[in-house]
Amino acid sequence: MEQKNEMKWTILKSSAQGLSECLHCYTKSQLSETASFYGLDGSRYRKAELAQRLGSEILDQMPAVLKYSSSEDLNGLKVLLEEPEGAEGPEVWTYQKRGWLFVFAEQGERSFVVPDEVKAKIIRFLSNAKNRETVVHNQEFYRYAKALAHLYGVYEKKQLMKLWEEFHSVPLKKGELSKFLKFTEKTYGEYRVEGRYVISRKVPDTRFCLELMNEVKNLPYYMPDESEIDLYAEEYVNVDAPEYNRLRTFLEKRKHNPLSFADLMTGLENNLLLGGGISKAIYLMGEAGIHLGGEQEKEEFLRCYSQWERSTRQWKYRGFTPEEIIDE
């Protein structure tokens, strides 16, 4: 996907150097897509005016965007400044979308341009020790926000604040939570914010969201410990759990398309969180080339699947497992 986006944003002409020159090389549609990242409605302006306004917004908002970048992202920017040709993969698309990097192609060769104005802003930011400390703090906060989105599907902002203050002695500053969520929603896309709720990007639509909120309204939130925060910041389910690995081993032994097996496991995880049921799980297996044979094989699969389902933290139980709910 990133490679396709990178090609889509390649400029087929000689390189420009300044930010304004580079932006004028884009189509109105491309400018509007970047403008949306900075809160501009591209449809309100002619192309030339949009390029001018967008250039100003890119430079004005860069320090704020950089504060909410990851440490890996900032390390990537260092490489970008020292050797633009070394940028590759998702980084290229991320920087293009923000208007920090422009890719030109001529006679079959590509060149990468970071406008001087952008370079100067990045260098100034990276040279400030306080900025680097802010990035570390924000990344820790983002880890919590993302973990809860993965664990609950939908949660109230106050739950994030409660969990943060459970493990940190310094409380959040007034207004810090809303400002943080606003920027990270735009920068990472792992969740969206609607009113007092934070909603996982995997929640498909408003209807599902409302149904889920209604289903869990009388349940308390499961309170993860710090090791679980680490886990759910990276995963939607516990992929190290023995029940998950038993199911995985069962499926790996059956005939399947190896290229689609990782997609199958992700599909099964999504299906469980979204309440798709066993029939949808069997359909996903068929799509991956796995077809169950006799009754014994079907029973073994159902046993593996139901054990995994009962022991997995789910959105419809606000992060509790079905087994924990039953025990209550």
C-alpha positions in Angstrom: 0.0 0.0 0.0 2.8 2.4 0.9 4.6 1.7 -2.3 1.5 2.4 -4.3 1.0 5.7 -2.5 4.6 6.7 -3.0 4.2 6.1 -6.8 0.9 8.0 -6.8 2.7 11.0 -5.3 5.8 10.9 -7.6 6.2 14.1 -9.6 7.2 13.4 -13.2 9.2 16.5 -13.9 12.5 18.2 -12.9 13.0 18.8 -9.2 11.9 21.9 -7.4 13.7 22.9 -4.2 11.6 25.4 -2.1 8.5 24.3 -0.3 6.2 26.6 -2.3 7.8 25.4 -5.6 7.3 21.7 -4.6 3.7 22.2 -3.5 2.9 23.9 -6.8 4.0 20.6 -8.6 1.1 18.7 -7.0 -2.4 18.5 -8.4 -5.3 20.2 -6.6 -6.5 16.8 -5.3 -3.1 16.0 -3.8 -2.8 19.4 -2.2 -6.3 18.9 -0.7 -5.4 15.6 0.8 -2.3 17.1 2.5 -4.4 20.1 3.5 -6.9 17.9 5.4 -4.0 16.8 7.7 -3.5 20.4 8.7 -7.2 21.2 9.1 -7.6 23.1 5.8 -10.6 22.5 3.5 -8.9 22.4 0.1 -12.2 22.9 -1.8 -12.5 26.5 -0.6 -9.4 27.7 -2.5 -8.0 27.8 -6.0 -4.9 25.7 -6.5 -2.4 28.5 -6.3 -4.0 30.0 -3.1 -4.2 26.5 -1.5 -0.5 25.8 -2.2 0.4 29.2 -0.5 -1.8 28.6 2.5 -0.7 25.0 2.9 2.9 26.0 2.8 2.3 28.4 5.7 0.4 25.7 7.7 3.0 23.1 7.2 5.7 25.3 8.7 3.5 26.7 11.5 2.3 23.3 12.6 5.5 21.3 12.2 6.7 21.8 15.9 3.3 20.5 17.2 3.3 17.5 14.8 6.9 16.7 15.7 6.1 16.7 19.4 3.6 13.8 18.8 5.9 11.8 16.5 7.5 8.6 17.7 11.2 8.3 18.6 11.5 6.0 15.5 9.9 8.7 13.4 12.4 11.3 14.6 15.3 8.9 13.9 13.9 8.4 10.4 13.9 12.2 10.0 17.5 12.4 10.9 18.3 9.9 8.1 16.0 11.9 5.8 18.0 15.0 6.5 21.4 13.4 6.1 20.5 11.1 3.2 17.1 11.7 1.6 17.6 8.8 -0.8 17.7 6.5 2.2 14.0 7.0 3.0 11.9 4.0 2.1 8.7 2.2 2.7 6.0 3.7 5.0 8.3 6.6 6.0 8.2 7.9 2.4 4.4 8.0 2.3 4.1 9.5 5.9 6.5 12.4 5.0 4.9 13.0 1.6 1.5 13.2 3.2 2.7 15.8 5.6 4.4 17.9 2.9 7.9 17.3 4.3 9.3 15.2 1.4 8.8 15.3 -2.3 9.7 12.6 -4.8 10.6 13.5 -8.3 11.2 11.2 -11.3 13.0 12.0 -14.5 14.4 9.6 -17.1 13.7 6.6 -14.9 15.6 7.9 -11.9 14.1 9.2 -8.7 15.3 12.1 -6.5 14.1 13.0 -3.0 13.8 16.6 -1.9 13.3 18.0 1.6 12.7 21.7 1.2 15.2 23.9 3.0 12.4 25.6 5.1 11.3 22.1 6.3 14.9 21.0 7.0 15.5 24.1 9.1 12.4 23.4 11.3 13.3 19.8 11.8 16.9 20.6 12.8 15.7 23.3 15.2 13.3 20.9 16.9 15.7 18.0 17.2 18.4 20.3 18.7 16.2 21.2 21.7 16.6 18.8 24.7 13.1 19.8 26.1 11.5 18.8 22.8 13.1 15.4 23.0 11.8 14.9 26.5 8.3 15.9 25.4 8.4 13.3 22.6 9.3 10.6 25.2 6.4 11.7 27.4 3.9 11.8 24.5 5.0 8.4 23.3 4.3 6.9 26.7 0.9 8.5 26.8 0.2 7.3 23.2 1.1 3.8 24.2 -1.6 3.9 26.9 -4.2 5.5 24.6 -3.6 2.9 21.9 -3.6 0.0 24.3 -7.0 0.9 25.6 -8.4 1.3 22.1 -7.2 -2.2 21.3 -8.5 -3.6 24.6 -11.9 -1.9 24.9 -12.8 -1.0 21.3 -14.6 2.1 22.7 -13.8 3.9 26.0 -14.3 7.1 27.8 -11.5 9.7 28.0 -11.7 9.6 31.8 -10.7 5.9 31.7 -7.4 6.8 30.0 -6.8 9.5 32.7 -7.6 7.0 35.5 -5.3 4.4 34.2 -2.5 6.9 33.5 -2.6 8.2 37.0 -2.7 4.7 38.4 0.9 4.2 37.2 2.3 7.8 37.1 2.8 10.0 40.1 2.6 13.3 38.1 -1.0 13.9 37.1 -1.9 15.2 33.6 -2.1 19.0 33.1 -5.5 20.6 32.5 -6.5 20.2 28.9 -3.5 18.0 28.1 -5.7 14.9 27.5 -7.9 16.4 24.8 -5.1 18.2 23.0 -3.1 15.0 23.0 -5.9 12.9 21.6 -6.6 15.4 18.9 -3.1 15.4 17.6 -2.5 11.6 17.9 -5.8 10.9 16.2 -4.6 12.9 13.2 -1.0 11.7 13.2 -1.5 8.0 13.7 -5.0 7.0 12.9 -5.2 4.2 15.5 -8.4 5.7 16.9 -10.8 8.5 16.5 -12.3 10.8 19.1 -16.0 11.6 19.3 -17.1 13.7 22.2 -15.9 12.0 25.4 -15.2 8.7 23.7 -12.1 7.2 22.1 -13.0 4.7 19.4 -10.7 2.1 17.8 -10.0 2.3 14.1 -11.4 -1.2 13.8 -14.8 -0.2 14.9 -16.5 -0.2 11.5 -19.2 2.4 11.8 -21.4 4.5 14.1 -24.1 1.8 14.4 -21.7 -0.8 15.6 -20.2 1.7 18.0 -23.6 2.6 19.5 -24.5 -1.0 19.9 -21.3 -1.8 21.6 -21.6 1.2 24.0 -25.1 0.1 24.9 -24.0 -3.5 25.4 -21.2 -2.6 27.9 -22.9 0.3 29.7 -23.5 -1.6 32.9 -20.0 -3.3 33.0 -16.9 -1.9 34.8 -13.7 -1.5 32.8 -11.1 -4.2 33.1 -8.0 -2.6 34.6 -4.8 -3.9 32.9 -1.5 -4.0 34.6 1.7 -2.5 33.1 2.7 -5.7 31.3 -0.8 -5.9 29.7 -0.5 -2.2 28.6 2.7 -3.2 26.8 1.0 -6.1 25.2 -2.2 -4.3 24.0 -0.2 -1.3 22.7 1.0 -3.7 20.0 -1.7 -6.3 19.7 -5.5 -6.6 19.8 -5.5 -10.0 21.5 -2.9 -11.9 23.5 -0.9 -13.7 20.8 1.3 -15.4 23.5 -1.6 -17.1 25.3 -1.5 -20.9 25.1 -5.1 -21.0 23.8 -4.2 -18.7 20.9 -1.2 -20.8 20.1 -3.1 -24.1 20.2 -5.6 -22.7 17.7 -2.8 -21.4 15.5 -0.9 -24.8 15.6 -4.2 -26.6 14.7 -4.7 -24.4 11.7 -1.0 -24.4 10.6 -1.1 -28.2 10.3 -4.0 -28.1 7.8 -3.5 -27.3 4.1 -3.5 -23.6 3.6 -2.1 -20.8 1.4 1.0 -19.6 3.4 0.7 -16.1 1.9 -2.8 -15.7 3.5 -2.2 -17.4 6.8 -1.2 -14.2 8.6 -4.2 -12.5 7.2 -6.3 -15.4 8.4 -5.1 -15.0 12.0 -5.8 -11.3 11.9 -9.2 -12.0 10.4 -10.0 -14.4 13.2 -8.9 -11.8 15.8 -11.1 -9.1 14.2 -14.0 -11.5 13.9 -13.9 -12.4 17.6 -13.7 -8.7 18.7 -16.5 -7.7 16.3 -18.7 -10.5 17.3 -18.8 -12.3 14.0 -19.4 -15.8 15.3 -18.1 -19.3 14.4 -19.7 -19.4 11.0 -17.7 -16.4 9.9 -14.5 -17.9 11.3 -15.1 -21.1 9.2 -15.7 -18.9 6.1 -12.4 -17.1 6.7 -10.6 -20.4 7.0 -12.1 -21.5 3.7 -10.8 -18.3 2.1 -7.3 -19.2 3.3 -7.6 -22.7 1.9 -8.4 -24.6 5.1 -11.3 -27.0 5.0 -12.2 -29.3 7.9 -12.6 -33.0 7.1 -14.4 -35.5 9.4 -16.3 -35.0 12.6 -13.3 -35.6 14.8 -11.4 -32.7 13.0 -14.4 -30.4 13.3 -14.8 -31.2 17.0 -11.1 -30.5 17.6 -11.3 -27.2 15.9 -14.4 -26.2 17.8 -12.7 -27.1 21.1 -9.6 -25.0 20.2 -11.7 -22.1 19.1 -14.1 -22.1 22.0 -11.1 -22.3 24.5 -9.5 -19.3 22.8 -12.8 -17.4 22.7 -13.5 -17.9 26.5 -10.0 -16.9 27.5 -9.6 -13.8 25.3 -10.3 -10.2 26.5 -13.1 -8.9 24.4 -14.7 -5.5 23.6 -18.2 -6.6 24.5 -17.0 -7.3 28.0 -15.0 -4.1 28.4 -11.7 -6.0 28.3 -12.7 -8.9 30.6 -12.7 -12.4 29.3 -16.0 -14.4 29.1 -14.5 -16.7 31.9 -14.0 -13.7 34.2 -17.5 -12.5 33.6 -19.0 -15.9 34.4 -16.9 -16.1 37.6 -18.3 -12.7 38.7 
